[in-house]
């Protein structure tokens, strides 16, 4: 699969309401999400390499340390090329700043937490499958596996009810409002984010504790800074309107 580039397309997500694991305010459980578009698959190394060729300031040998740590794209073959085996894998070792710049270059942005959570609640047949025990267990099984070893190519997973693939079972994903995520008392900023398979003490006080996998996402996002990069953190773009 590595010889043929796989590209994402923005798919339309209808407006709706749902109960978030992060209620917007005390006594309010439902969140309204306006219609938006989101990438059908995570951004690949090949797509990010194309961006690097057009925006050389985001190369690993040129990016200021304030925008990315020293691990930024360190696994690539060179400063501009990921190498043939990585091309269709999701891009990782990417900071929030770099992910945001990539999306902005497309006339897009990173998805908000509520947008990501709204899409991630869908199974192959239901737009909200969070009460489906079998579906939840399938996601938890991924979180229990080792994060070591090569990542699969993007686009190989089954599409959910919205036509979105690989939102579970692939990588963690940056969100636009990451800086505003809850920071728990169990924050482990001093540790290695690559090994974070935990749910912070703040997260486990939230609603819907049965959706443990989503709470783990919150714990992860609240434990990293925008300049951090890890071997398991990627991203996808979103948009309010039609874009490229």
Backbone as CSV, one residue per row, in Angstrom:
resi,resn,N_x,N_y,N_z,CA_x,CA_y,CA_z,C_x,C_y,C_z
1,UNK,0.811,-1.216,0.000,0.000,0.000,0.000,0.844,1.266,0.000
2,UNK,2.155,1.169,0.381,2.966,2.361,0.561,3.319,3.041,-0.747
3,UNK,3.158,2.362,-1.897,3.539,2.954,-3.153,2.510,3.929,-3.702
4,UNK,1.271,3.826,-3.300,0.196,4.665,-3.818,-0.299,5.588,-2.718
5,UNK,-0.200,6.898,-2.963,-0.575,7.866,-1.941,-2.073,7.835,-1.674
6,UNK,-2.448,7.919,-0.412,-3.842,7.960,-0.001,-4.131,9.354,0.541
7,UNK,-5.139,10.010,0.004,-5.441,11.381,0.410,-6.813,11.452,1.069
8,UNK,-6.935,12.357,2.015,-8.190,12.549,2.719,-9.107,13.488,1.946
9,UNK,-10.384,13.360,2.202,-11.375,14.315,1.699,-12.200,14.774,2.894
10,UNK,-12.673,15.995,2.825,-13.517,16.515,3.889,-14.943,16.019,3.684
11,UNK,-15.477,15.357,4.700,-16.850,14.865,4.626,-17.746,15.743,5.491
12,UNK,-18.988,15.874,5.080,-19.936,16.745,5.778,-20.546,16.038,6.981
13,UNK,-20.593,16.738,8.100,-21.194,16.229,9.328,-22.393,17.116,9.662
14,UNK,-23.586,16.548,9.791,-24.767,17.370,10.075,-24.753,17.911,11.501
15,UNK,-25.448,19.007,11.705,-25.588,19.580,13.036,-26.340,18.613,13.947
16,UNK,-26.132,18.744,15.245,-26.830,17.872,16.177,-26.558,18.240,17.615
17,UNK,-27.185,17.492,18.511,-26.998,17.676,19.953,-26.628,16.332,20.565
18,UNK,-25.773,16.357,21.576,-25.394,15.118,22.244,-24.894,15.435,23.636
19,UNK,-24.832,14.408,24.483,-24.305,14.568,25.830,-22.803,14.325,25.806
20,UNK,-22.044,15.362,26.112,-20.588,15.268,26.106,-20.086,14.759,27.451
21,UNK,-18.914,14.120,27.442,-18.293,13.741,28.702,-17.725,14.969,29.404
22,UNK,-17.654,16.086,28.686,-17.220,17.360,29.262,-18.373,18.351,29.170
23,UNK,-19.317,18.326,30.098,-20.450,19.250,30.048,-19.960,20.700,30.004
24,UNK,-20.603,21.559,29.206,-20.149,22.949,29.080,-20.326,23.787,30.336
25,UNK,-21.261,23.389,31.202,-21.498,24.139,32.437,-22.264,23.250,33.407
26,UNK,-22.220,23.635,34.654,-22.934,22.875,35.674,-24.421,22.839,35.363
27,UNK,-24.984,21.642,35.406,-26.405,21.478,35.157,-26.782,21.385,33.695
28,UNK,-25.804,21.534,32.808,-26.062,21.433,31.367,-25.309,20.223,30.829
29,UNK,-26.027,19.282,30.281,-25.394,18.061,29.786,-25.270,18.025,28.271
30,UNK,-26.264,18.584,27.576,-26.246,18.508,26.113,-25.426,19.626,25.485
31,UNK,-24.757,19.282,24.412,-23.941,20.213,23.644,-24.509,20.299,22.239
32,UNK,-24.596,21.507,21.697,-25.027,21.695,20.310,-23.797,21.816,19.421
33,UNK,-23.792,21.084,18.312,-22.700,21.142,17.347,-23.276,21.586,16.007
34,UNK,-22.747,22.673,15.478,-23.175,23.146,14.164,-22.611,22.223,13.084
35,UNK,-23.216,22.229,11.902,-22.704,21.409,10.809,-21.278,21.845,10.474
36,UNK,-20.454,20.890,10.099,-19.064,21.179,9.765,-18.546,20.076,8.861
37,UNK,-17.306,20.181,8.447,-16.652,19.154,7.648,-15.409,18.678,8.379
38,UNK,-15.054,17.420,8.177,-13.881,16.858,8.827,-13.214,15.864,7.879
39,UNK,-11.901,15.753,7.973,-11.175,14.816,7.125,-11.669,13.396,7.347
40,UNK,-11.808,12.669,6.268,-12.274,11.290,6.358,-11.228,10.367,6.977
41,UNK,-9.951,10.736,6.871,-8.857,9.949,7.462,-7.839,10.903,8.065
42,UNK,-6.981,10.429,8.956,-5.930,11.291,9.490,-4.973,11.739,8.383
43,UNK,-4.317,12.858,8.605,-3.317,13.363,7.661,-2.140,12.388,7.615
44,UNK,-1.702,12.061,6.417,-0.611,11.103,6.239,0.740,11.802,6.181
45,UNK,1.802,11.028,6.297,3.148,11.566,6.133,3.332,12.165,4.745
46,UNK,2.766,11.518,3.725,2.886,12.022,2.361,2.246,13.403,2.227
47,UNK,1.054,13.567,2.807,0.384,14.862,2.739,1.176,15.931,3.489
48,UNK,1.736,15.566,4.639,2.485,16.562,5.395,3.792,16.903,4.680
49,UNK,4.378,15.932,3.989,5.593,16.201,3.218,5.307,17.197,2.104
50,UNK,4.152,17.085,1.464,3.779,18.055,0.435,3.677,19.454,1.024
51,UNK,3.141,19.541,2.220,3.056,20.828,2.918,4.443,21.371,3.228
52,UNK,5.340,20.511,3.692,6.708,20.921,4.014,7.414,21.506,2.785
53,UNK,7.190,20.906,1.633,7.825,21.395,0.409,7.359,22.805,0.069
54,UNK,6.126,23.137,0.431,5.600,24.478,0.157,5.867,25.458,1.293
55,UNK,6.090,24.943,2.482,6.274,25.791,3.677,7.507,25.306,4.435
56,UNK,8.667,25.648,3.906,9.927,25.099,4.406,10.228,25.481,5.848
57,UNK,9.556,26.500,6.362,9.815,26.904,7.756,9.352,25.846,8.755
58,UNK,8.576,24.871,8.284,8.092,23.809,9.162,8.917,22.533,9.054
59,UNK,10.048,22.598,8.340,10.970,21.466,8.326,11.548,21.242,9.716
60,UNK,11.958,20.033,10.012,12.486,19.734,11.351,13.800,20.450,11.626
61,UNK,14.555,20.803,10.578,15.833,21.487,10.770,15.704,23.002,10.753
62,UNK,14.469,23.512,10.640,14.273,24.958,10.592,13.255,25.467,11.606
63,UNK,12.405,24.595,12.079,11.334,25.038,12.979,11.906,25.519,14.311
64,UNK,11.479,26.678,14.805,11.927,27.152,16.118,11.441,26.218,17.223
65,UNK,12.242,26.048,18.250,11.903,25.138,19.348,10.634,25.554,20.075
66,UNK,10.269,26.818,19.987,9.032,27.244,20.650,7.810,26.595,20.001
67,UNK,7.939,26.162,18.734,6.819,25.567,18.009,6.847,24.046,17.979
68,UNK,7.939,23.433,18.373,8.024,21.966,18.388,9.248,21.534,19.172
69,UNK,9.132,20.424,19.880,10.266,19.928,20.651,11.276,19.214,19.736
70,UNK,12.307,18.672,20.327,13.399,18.085,19.542,13.024,16.772,18.863
71,UNK,11.869,16.199,19.209,11.440,14.941,18.598,10.608,15.148,17.331
72,UNK,10.365,16.374,16.961,9.524,16.723,15.820,10.029,16.059,14.531
73,UNK,9.220,15.184,13.953,9.510,14.486,12.692,10.874,13.786,12.688
74,UNK,11.350,13.374,13.851,12.682,12.777,13.930,12.747,11.420,13.220
75,UNK,11.595,10.782,13.016,11.582,9.459,12.403,11.592,9.509,10.879
76,UNK,11.509,10.707,10.277,11.527,10.831,8.826,12.917,10.513,8.286
77,UNK,12.950,10.093,7.045,14.205,9.758,6.369,15.100,10.977,6.230
78,UNK,14.494,12.134,5.973,15.223,13.393,5.856,14.324,14.520,6.331
79,UNK,14.792,15.748,6.237,14.009,16.897,6.691,12.786,17.149,5.822
80,UNK,12.773,16.567,4.615,11.668,16.823,3.698,10.925,15.571,3.248
81,UNK,11.473,14.388,3.518,10.864,13.152,3.038,10.723,12.119,4.159
82,UNK,9.533,11.518,4.276,9.328,10.516,5.324,9.946,9.162,5.005
83,UNK,10.127,8.860,3.724,10.572,7.533,3.328,9.396,6.711,2.838
84,UNK,9.659,5.784,1.932,8.591,5.045,1.257,7.686,4.279,2.207
85,UNK,8.239,3.659,3.234,7.421,2.827,4.125,6.489,3.651,5.009
86,UNK,6.788,4.923,5.183,5.977,5.768,6.068,4.931,6.599,5.325
87,UNK,5.010,6.672,4.030,4.222,7.656,3.293,2.723,7.612,3.590
88,UNK,2.147,6.437,3.676,0.704,6.330,3.900,0.326,6.109,5.355
89,UNK,1.315,6.088,6.226,1.007,6.020,7.654,0.598,7.412,8.138
90,UNK,-0.181,7.500,9.218,-0.539,8.822,9.735,0.707,9.565,10.195
91,UNK,0.778,10.846,9.894,1.920,11.627,10.354,1.849,11.757,11.873
92,UNK,2.954,11.510,12.539,3.068,11.662,13.989,4.329,12.466,14.280
93,UNK,4.675,12.589,15.555,5.775,13.478,15.938,5.502,14.884,15.405
94,UNK,4.243,15.298,15.536,3.788,16.595,15.053,3.266,17.412,16.226
95,UNK,3.690,18.657,16.313,3.195,19.524,17.381,1.844,20.120,17.003
96,UNK,1.149,20.659,17.986,-0.115,21.343,17.741,0.097,22.511,16.785
97,UNK,1.184,23.226,16.954,1.463,24.376,16.092,1.611,23.946,14.636
98,UNK,2.353,22.860,14.399,2.565,22.379,13.031,1.268,21.855,12.423
99,UNK,0.488,21.130,13.223,-0.796,20.617,12.744,-1.727,21.771,12.370
100,UNK,-1.767,22.800,13.196,-2.612,23.962,12.927,-2.172,24.671,11.653
101,UNK,-0.856,24.792,11.457,-0.338,25.457,10.253,-0.710,24.683,8.996
102,UNK,-0.624,23.366,9.064,-1.005,22.529,7.923,-2.472,22.756,7.558
103,UNK,-3.344,22.697,8.566,-4.777,22.885,8.302,-5.052,24.284,7.767
104,UNK,-4.393,25.283,8.329,-4.601,26.658,7.875,-4.202,26.807,6.406
105,UNK,-3.139,26.110,5.991,-2.700,26.173,4.597,-3.751,25.587,3.655
106,UNK,-4.630,24.754,4.175,-5.729,24.178,3.395,-7.008,25.008,3.505
107,UNK,-6.938,26.122,4.207,-8.144,26.898,4.443,-9.038,26.243,5.462
108,UNK,-8.442,25.447,6.343,-9.191,24.685,7.340,-8.628,24.968,8.732
109,UNK,-8.933,24.088,9.666,-8.485,24.220,11.051,-8.532,22.843,11.689
110,UNK,-8.043,22.739,12.895,-8.216,21.511,13.655,-9.659,21.441,14.168
111,UNK,-10.208,20.257,14.347,-11.559,20.157,14.920,-11.558,20.552,16.389
112,UNK,-12.672,21.084,16.855,-12.816,21.340,18.280,-13.026,20.015,19.010
113,UNK,-12.907,20.049,20.334,-13.141,18.825,21.097,-14.558,18.290,20.871
114,UNK,-15.556,19.187,20.949,-16.937,18.715,20.800,-17.168,18.147,19.407
115,UNK,-16.584,18.729,18.366,-16.716,18.173,17.023,-16.085,16.785,16.947
116,UNK,-14.878,16.661,17.505,-14.193,15.370,17.471,-14.992,14.323,18.249
117,UNK,-15.459,14.688,19.437,-16.208,13.752,20.275,-17.514,13.330,19.599
118,UNK,-18.165,14.267,18.949,-19.431,14.020,18.238,-19.234,12.972,17.143
119,UNK,-18.185,13.131,16.341,-17.899,12.181,15.263,-17.415,10.849,15.818
120,UNK,-16.605,10.911,16.891,-16.029,9.688,17.459,-17.055,8.816,18.158
121,UNK,-18.249,9.347,18.427,-19.299,8.562,19.076,-19.990,7.610,18.113
122,UNK,-19.702,7.741,16.825,-20.405,6.940,15.819,-19.723,5.600,15.576
123,UNK,-20.534,4.575,15.432,-20.061,3.261,14.976,-20.316,3.167,13.478
124,UNK,-20.146,1.987,12.922,-20.395,1.808,11.495,-21.874,2.000,11.142
125,UNK,-22.757,1.793,12.107,-24.197,1.825,11.802,-24.987,2.852,12.609
126,UNK,-24.406,3.390,13.683,-25.121,4.329,14.535,-24.323,5.625,14.681
127,UNK,-25.023,6.757,14.670,-24.322,8.020,14.869,-23.924,8.219,16.325
128,UNK,-24.580,7.529,17.244,-24.178,7.554,18.646,-24.275,6.134,19.200
129,UNK,-23.125,5.486,19.253,-23.078,4.076,19.672,-22.510,3.915,21.068
130,UNK,-22.481,4.988,21.828,-21.783,4.934,23.117,-22.432,4.022,24.142
131,UNK,-23.677,3.631,23.911,-24.318,2.676,24.823,-24.198,1.238,24.327
132,UNK,-23.497,1.050,23.225,-23.287,-0.279,22.641,-22.074,-0.919,23.305
133,UNK,-22.311,-1.899,24.157,-21.228,-2.512,24.922,-20.156,-3.132,24.027
134,UNK,-20.565,-3.788,22.967,-19.607,-4.450,22.078,-18.725,-3.426,21.374
135,UNK,-19.319,-2.323,20.935,-18.550,-1.265,20.264,-17.549,-0.621,21.224
136,UNK,-18.008,-0.337,22.437,-17.104,0.264,23.423,-15.947,-0.674,23.740
137,UNK,-16.219,-1.963,23.847,-15.172,-2.922,24.171,-14.140,-2.996,23.053
138,UNK,-14.596,-2.897,21.823,-13.684,-2.941,20.686,-12.693,-1.780,20.758
139,UNK,-13.167,-0.619,21.144,-12.287,0.543,21.269,-11.333,0.369,22.442
140,UNK,-11.856,-0.116,23.557,-11.005,-0.339,24.728,-9.910,-1.356,24.437
141,UNK,-10.198,-2.335,23.613,-9.193,-3.335,23.258,-7.988,-2.686,22.593
142,UNK,-8.244,-1.645,21.782,-7.122,-0.936,21.157,-6.269,-0.243,22.209
143,UNK,-6.921,0.424,23.168,-6.179,1.142,24.193,-5.342,0.204,25.059
144,UNK,-5.721,-1.045,25.107,-4.986,-1.998,25.940,-3.803,-2.616,25.209
145,UNK,-3.678,-2.348,23.897,-2.562,-2.899,23.148,-1.353,-1.994,23.248
146,UNK,-0.190,-2.532,22.946,1.047,-1.759,22.998,1.071,-0.725,21.880
147,UNK,1.634,0.443,22.182,1.795,1.479,21.177,3.074,1.327,20.383
148,UNK,3.820,0.276,20.630,5.076,0.055,19.918,4.806,-0.578,18.557
149,UNK,5.760,-0.478,17.672,5.625,-1.096,16.366,5.084,-0.119,15.339
150,UNK,5.153,-0.488,14.054,4.707,0.413,12.985,3.208,0.645,13.014
151,UNK,2.801,1.820,12.605,1.386,2.147,12.503,0.832,1.611,11.180
152,UNK,-0.448,1.301,11.139,-1.050,0.887,9.862,-1.204,2.083,8.929
153,UNK,-1.404,1.830,7.647,-1.688,2.896,6.696,-3.057,3.502,6.996
154,UNK,-3.204,4.780,6.700,-4.496,5.438,6.892,-5.500,4.910,5.881
155,UNK,-6.771,4.977,6.244,-7.836,4.613,5.326,-8.164,3.140,5.251
156,UNK,-7.513,2.327,6.081,-7.774,0.886,6.034,-8.923,0.472,6.950
157,UNK,-9.270,1.324,7.896,-10.347,0.999,8.814,-11.720,1.149,8.167
158,UNK,-12.712,0.562,8.802,-14.091,0.657,8.304,-14.639,2.046,8.612
159,UNK,-15.341,2.634,7.658,-15.923,3.959,7.857,-17.057,3.903,8.876
160,UNK,-17.163,4.959,9.694,-18.301,5.015,10.609,-19.520,5.579,9.876
161,UNK,-20.570,5.831,10.611,-21.830,6.249,9.994,-21.718,7.574,9.253
162,UNK,-20.699,8.368,9.558,-20.485,9.643,8.876,-19.525,9.525,7.688
163,UNK,-18.924,8.355,7.512,-17.925,8.202,6.462,-16.524,8.535,6.924
164,UNK,-16.300,8.575,8.226,-14.992,8.899,8.812,-14.295,7.612,9.241
165,UNK,-13.025,7.499,8.906,-12.249,6.299,9.215,-11.120,6.604,10.199
166,UNK,-10.707,5.577,10.899,-9.488,5.611,11.732,-9.540,6.611,12.877
167,UNK,-10.717,6.979,13.322,-10.789,7.912,14.443,-10.523,7.185,15.760
168,UNK,-10.677,5.869,15.732,-10.258,5.004,16.834,-9.281,3.966,16.275
169,UNK,-8.404,3.483,17.116,-7.523,2.401,16.716,-6.316,2.801,15.902
170,UNK,-6.045,4.101,15.774,-4.922,4.553,14.961,-3.953,5.383,15.797
171,UNK,-4.303,6.634,16.074,-3.437,7.544,16.841,-4.315,8.452,17.705
172,UNK,-3.686,9.090,18.693,-4.321,10.224,19.358,-4.407,11.346,18.324
173,UNK,-5.280,12.329,18.519,-5.409,13.411,17.544,-5.503,14.765,18.232
174,UNK,-4.732,15.723,17.710,-4.796,17.096,18.207,-6.180,17.686,17.940
175,UNK,-6.601,18.609,18.795,-7.840,19.355,18.596,-7.543,20.842,18.693
176,UNK,-8.420,21.647,18.143,-8.188,23.089,18.086,-8.086,23.710,19.476
177,UNK,-8.989,23.324,20.369,-9.046,23.933,21.697,-8.302,23.111,22.737
178,UNK,-7.226,22.479,22.333,-6.443,21.636,23.238,-5.984,22.387,24.481
179,UNK,-5.600,23.660,24.332,-5.084,24.435,25.464,-6.136,24.648,26.550
180,UNK,-7.407,24.530,26.199,-8.465,24.728,27.170,-8.969,23.453,27.798
181,UNK,-8.335,22.319,27.473,-8.767,21.055,28.054,-8.469,21.032,29.541
182,UNK,-9.270,20.244,30.269,-9.066,20.068,31.702,-7.666,19.548,31.983
183,UNK,-6.973,20.153,32.925,-5.688,19.639,33.394,-5.930,19.003,34.749
184,UNK,-5.720,17.708,34.841,-6.068,16.972,36.049,-4.963,17.033,37.083
185,UNK,-5.286,16.629,38.293,-4.291,16.547,39.340,-3.274,15.457,39.089
186,UNK,-3.596,14.573,38.132,-2.688,13.488,37.793,-1.903,13.812,36.529
187,UNK,-1.799,15.113,36.209,-1.079,15.562,35.029,0.346,15.031,35.056
188,UNK,0.799,14.441,33.941,2.127,13.835,33.894,2.992,14.484,32.834
189,UNK,3.019,15.808,32.838,3.777,16.523,31.837,5.259,16.183,31.895
190,UNK,5.744,15.771,33.024,7.157,15.487,33.148,7.514,14.097,32.642
191,UNK,6.506,13.285,32.284,6.764,11.934,31.811,6.842,11.869,30.295
192,UNK,6.832,10.670,29.761,6.889,10.446,28.332,5.467,10.294,27.801
193,UNK,4.977,11.264,27.002,3.607,11.172,26.501,3.348,9.923,25.680
194,UNK,4.390,9.314,25.091,4.194,8.113,24.288,3.664,6.952,25.115
195,UNK,3.892,6.965,26.417,3.499,5.839,27.260,2.187,6.094,27.996
196,UNK,1.513,7.200,27.679,0.319,7.564,28.429,-0.873,6.707,28.056
197,UNK,-1.143,5.706,28.860,-2.343,4.872,28.715,-3.073,4.961,30.059
198,UNK,-3.575,6.147,30.379,-4.142,6.332,31.703,-5.312,7.287,31.626
199,UNK,-6.037,7.345,32.713,-7.115,8.313,32.836,-6.834,9.146,34.072
200,UNK,-6.610,10.442,33.907,-6.250,11.302,35.018,-7.332,11.392,36.066
201,UNK,-6.940,11.774,37.273,-7.899,11.821,38.379,-9.008,12.819,38.123
202,UNK,-8.706,13.899,37.360,-9.754,14.846,37.018,-10.750,14.255,36.060
203,UNK,-10.258,13.467,35.108,-11.130,12.919,34.079,-12.143,11.942,34.655
204,UNK,-11.744,11.148,35.635,-12.648,10.112,36.122,-13.775,10.660,36.990
205,UNK,-13.783,11.972,37.238,-14.895,12.568,37.969,-15.983,13.044,37.008
206,UNK,-15.770,12.898,35.712,-16.704,13.430,34.734,-17.907,12.524,34.534
207,UNK,-18.803,13.016,33.674,-19.985,12.249,33.314,-19.583,11.039,32.457
208,UNK,-20.497,10.067,32.355,-20.343,8.946,31.437,-19.034,8.178,31.641
209,UNK,-18.801,7.755,32.861,-17.570,7.026,33.150,-17.465,5.731,32.349
210,UNK,-18.605,5.256,31.827,-18.550,4.036,31.027,-17.806,4.268,29.712
211,UNK,-17.712,5.522,29.270,-16.965,5.838,28.058,-15.513,6.153,28.418
212,UNK,-14.885,5.152,28.995,-13.532,5.303,29.535,-12.534,5.697,28.455
213,UNK,-12.689,5.174,27.244,-11.739,5.477,26.172,-11.728,6.966,25.853
214,UNK,-12.904,7.601,25.838,-12.969,9.030,25.577,-12.322,9.810,26.701
215,UNK,-12.517,9.370,27.928,-11.882,10.037,29.065,-10.367,9.927,28.990
216,UNK,-9.873,8.828,28.457,-8.436,8.681,28.290,-7.903,9.700,27.301
217,UNK,-8.680,9.978,26.262,-8.291,11.013,25.304,-8.146,12.358,26.004
218,UNK,-9.110,12.673,26.858,-9.065,13.944,27.578,-7.839,14.007,28.469
219,UNK,-7.562,12.915,29.161,-6.398,12.875,30.038,-5.121,13.089,29.247
220,UNK,-5.023,12.473,28.084,-3.851,12.638,27.238,-3.711,14.087,26.784
221,UNK,-4.782,14.659,26.257,-4.728,16.015,25.729,-4.430,17.039,26.810
222,UNK,-4.916,16.789,28.023,-4.684,17.738,29.105,-3.284,17.621,29.694
223,UNK,-2.533,16.605,29.268,-1.210,16.379,29.845,-0.078,16.843,28.932
224,UNK,-0.401,17.332,27.750,0.643,17.738,26.812,0.530,19.222,26.482
225,UNK,1.654,19.795,26.117,1.693,21.185,25.688,1.715,21.248,24.169
226,UNK,1.416,22.418,23.622,1.256,22.566,22.181,2.528,22.284,21.397
227,UNK,3.680,22.401,22.029,4.945,22.148,21.335,5.382,20.690,21.415
228,UNK,4.668,19.871,22.183,5.048,18.473,22.362,4.788,17.665,21.093
229,UNK,5.604,16.650,20.882,5.361,15.687,19.805,5.538,14.291,20.384
230,UNK,4.755,13.334,19.887,4.882,11.958,20.333,4.704,11.030,19.141
231,UNK,5.125,9.791,19.316,5.045,8.798,18.247,3.628,8.323,18.006
232,UNK,2.675,8.737,18.850,1.296,8.283,18.696,0.297,9.435,18.564
233,UNK,0.783,10.649,18.326,-0.106,11.801,18.183,-0.115,12.287,16.744
234,UNK,-1.292,12.233,16.102,-1.458,12.743,14.754,-2.567,13.782,14.733
235,UNK,-3.213,13.938,13.589,-4.307,14.921,13.508,-5.068,14.762,12.207
236,UNK,-6.216,15.402,12.156,-6.991,15.571,10.930,-7.563,16.990,10.954
237,UNK,-7.941,17.507,9.806,-8.453,18.884,9.717,-9.970,18.906,9.683
238,UNK,-10.506,20.079,9.964,-11.947,20.313,9.899,-12.174,21.676,9.276
239,UNK,-13.394,21.961,8.906,-13.726,23.254,8.288,-15.184,23.574,8.513
240,UNK,-15.502,24.872,8.539,-16.873,25.310,8.683,-17.605,25.317,7.350
241,UNK,-16.858,25.314,6.260,-17.445,25.440,4.932,-16.640,24.615,3.942
242,UNK,-17.075,24.594,2.696,-16.373,23.853,1.662,-14.979,24.430,1.481
243,UNK,-13.993,23.570,1.501,-12.606,23.986,1.290,-11.903,22.880,0.548
244,UNK,-10.617,23.016,0.326,-9.904,22.007,-0.472,-9.247,20.965,0.407
